[in-house]
Amino acid sequence: MILAECDRTIAAPVDVVWRLLTTAEGLAGWMAAEASVDLRPGGVITWRHDNGEVVEGEVREVVPMRRFVFTYGWATDFLPVPPGSTLVTIELDASPTHTTVSVRHAGLGAELAARHTEGWTYFIEQLAARAEEAMA
């Protein structure tokens, strides 16, 4: 299976990282111009990037402070990945002062997986900067 993958250890506790990943306000602080998150299985997650492109998905699994799974796709014509057609799994591994974030994005072909790996790597760096800034 071809995956878009990204792993990053962040110098912030898991509650800070979780909030940034799973709330509209959190997502708007590092990934989106605006976002909406209904944090329950079956809930809707959407975000609009600064360039106007929109991602839509459905929440599939929520294990607070550990695991967040949702479907994913572009509601705009940015890339040929329709809403609900792929699956993103974000896992958190916590220590008292650090959190390792692991992103696995399944359901993409090789070219789209490479592009999404680049995107996730860029945005998880933004997440790290925002989380670490919150700790300063």
N, C-alpha and C positions, 0 to 999 in steps of 0.2 A: 504494500500500500504506500502510495506517495503522500507524504505529509508536509505541510508547512510547519516548521518547528522553531522554537525560540526558548532559551533558558537564560535566566538572569537572576543573580543574587542581589538583593536590595538591602541597604543598611537602614531598615525600618521594621518595626514590629508588624506582625501579620494583621492586626486590626486596622492599621493605617492602610496597608496595601489592599485589604479586602474592601474597605470603604471606597477607595479610588476605583476599584474594578467593578463594583456592583451597584453603585448609585448613580443617578443622573448627574448630580453635582460633582461626584468624583470623576466620572468619565469626561465631563466638560472641562475638567482641570488639566487633562493631559492628552486626550484623544479627539475630542469632539467640540464643535461650536455649540451644539446642543444635543441632549440625549434624553431618553426615556427608558426606565427599567422597571418592570413589574417582576420583582424577585421571587418568583414561585414557579414551579413546573407548570407549563402552559402559558405563562406570562410572556408579554412581548418586550423585546429589547430592540431599540433603534438608536442610531446616532447619525448625525450629519457632520461631516468633516468641514473644515474651513473652506474647502474648494466647492462645497455644495453637494458633493456625492453622499449618498445615503445608504447605510447598511441596515438591514432588518433581519430579525430572527425571533425564535421562540425559545424561551428558557426550558431546558430539559431536566437539569439536575442542579440542586443547590445543597451543598454541605458547608455550612458556615465556617469560614476561616480555613477551608481545605480545598474545595472543589466547586467549580462553576462551569456548567456545560450548556451551550446554546447552539441552535442552528444559525446559519449565517448566509447572507447573500446580499448582492447589490440591488437596491430598489431602483437605482438609476442605471444608465447604460455604460457605466465606467468600465466594468469587466464582465465577461459572460459567465457570471455566477449568480443565478437567480436566488431570491430569498428562499431560505429553507433547504437549499440544495447541498450545503456542506455543514460540518459539525466542528465546533471549536470546544476544546476541553482545556480549561485553565486549572492547574493544580498548584497549591501553595504548600511549601514545606517550611515550617517556622522554627526559629530558635528565638531566644529572648530578645535579641537585638537585630536579627536579620531575617529576611524571608526570601526563599528561592521560588521564583515564578517559572512554571513550565507551561508553555503554550503548545498544543498540538491541534492542527487544523486539518481535518480529514475530508476527503471527497473531491480533491482538486487534481487535475492532470499535472504533468511534470512542469510545464511552463507556468501555469497559474500557481502551483505550489512554490516555485522559486520566487515569483513576484510577491506572494503573500508572506513568505519567509522574510523577505526584505522589509515589507510593511510592518509585520509584527515586531521585527527586531528594532526598527526605528521607533515604533510607538511604545514598546516596553522600555526602551531607553528614556523616553519622555515620562513614563510612569515612574521609573526609578528616580529621575530628577525631581519630580513632584513629591514623591514620598519622602525622599531624603531632605528636601527643602522643608517639608512639614515637621521634620524632626529637629531642624536647626534652631 
